[in-house]
Amino acid sequence: MKDIKYEYSEFFARQLDNEDPLKDFRNEFYFPKIEGKEAIYFCGNSLGLQPRSTKEYIQRELDNWAELAVDGHFKGEDAWYHVRKKSKPALSEIVGAHEHEVVAMNNLSSNLHFLMVSFYRPSKTRFKIITEAGAFPSDMYMLETQVKFHGLDPEKTIIEVAPRPGEHTLRTEDILLAIEEQGEELALVMMAGLQYYTGQVFDMESITRAGHSVGANVGFDLAHAAGNVPMSLHDWGVDFATWCSYKYMNSGPGNVSGVFVHERHAQNPDLPRFAGWWGHDEEERFKMEKGFKPMYGADGWQVANSNVLALAAHQSSLDIFERAGIKNLREKSELLTGYLEFLIQQISGDSGVIEIITPKNPQERGCQLSLLVHKGGKAVFDELYLNGIIGDWRHPKVMRIAPTPLHNSFLDVFRFAQILEKSILKFA
Ligand SMILES: *Cc1c(COP(=O)(O)O)cnc(C)c1O
């Protein structure tokens, strides 16, 4: 990251925008309005904005469907039978994988279950799972019910690593120690890559190495990491991962998830799976015969027909990522979030009104800062909304603000700071 001396001034913010090579990308998105006025949007961690091009991508598939109907599966350059291939170049770049290690399919929570079928294989002696305390609810329910499905007791099986007393985020050393302590009883490490509540990025490489050194599998839920921080899943040796596309990846509410399966598992016939015809060898798929033969790599985990309309929306966004480049986005993101952090410190100072619980080290965070609002609470957040700022509130007193490098400008961050300062004066 560039060494930079931030200033709390509109002039300075505009200067950073002028120097920003990615500044024009925000024009490629629709911004929501509050009372007729364009909002400042800091909620790309929850639902990314709609690219202006999405309609066109979907329309093209609607036209294909209208004109070709069933022939659309095999005819034309968009032939749906091969649609899974389109997203691979961009997805593999975003998560740091080979193309055959990634595929877009299903939804995130469903994929977690499918992947657990293959990668959580408890035995009498090796059955425990390590995860982070306070994981996203879907992940908690998924782990709880997977464990029960194997006839085990979640209380005795799921080990949650928690922050130390008085701390908000996890220490890598504590995660590694927990892995070592469970040792030969540990079957799986399954946790977030980037924690949704605190914004902390976990050291996926060290965690994977530690998990493997005791003989466990390691998987990550990358809902908040994908499209936010660059990763190297292949090189890190992660066994599996899955993410959604509607947060930082701007692909639309509830849109398709993505899956990573490391190439060392690409052809392992011993891995059990819950299969469907779309994971079966595509040369023979339409022979409609008995005997499941998985496709090579992540494709072999596909279950059903690809959702072509959903993938069209996904592709409109992935094409933007390809043009912008995940590394360039990250460079801007560090500056943008660094600026937000600087301004909040200027405003809150030593008053203790706002405490940033997201790690200070840029390597341990993405776009999002999570702010504990000690005074004024939700009134401060509501006042921000009335002044045109869309962020996100988590009970009881955390405000999550995520300036994203595709949507947001330095001026957005400056305006946020001005409004926050006024709201604090009013309520805190
Ligand atoms: C957003 C999110 C989900 C949501 O799951 P869906 O299946 O897409 O509804 C799950 N896990 C984590 C960690 C998330 O951040």
The ligand as a Gaussian input file, in Angstrom:
#p B3LYP/6-31G(d) Opt

LIG

0 1
 C      -24.223000     -14.126000       3.605000
 C      -23.753000     -15.384000       4.237000
 C      -24.469000     -16.581000       4.089000
 C      -25.768000     -16.616000       3.331000
 O      -26.052000     -17.878000       2.804000
 P      -27.040000     -18.074000       1.580000
 O      -27.069000     -19.509000       1.377000
 O      -26.496000     -17.298000       0.416000
 O      -28.374000     -17.516000       1.981000
 C      -23.948000     -17.726000       4.674000
 N      -22.794000     -17.700000       5.378000
 C      -22.082000     -16.551000       5.542000
 C      -20.807000     -16.558000       6.323000
 C      -22.552000     -15.366000       4.996000
 O      -21.879000     -14.234000       5.184000

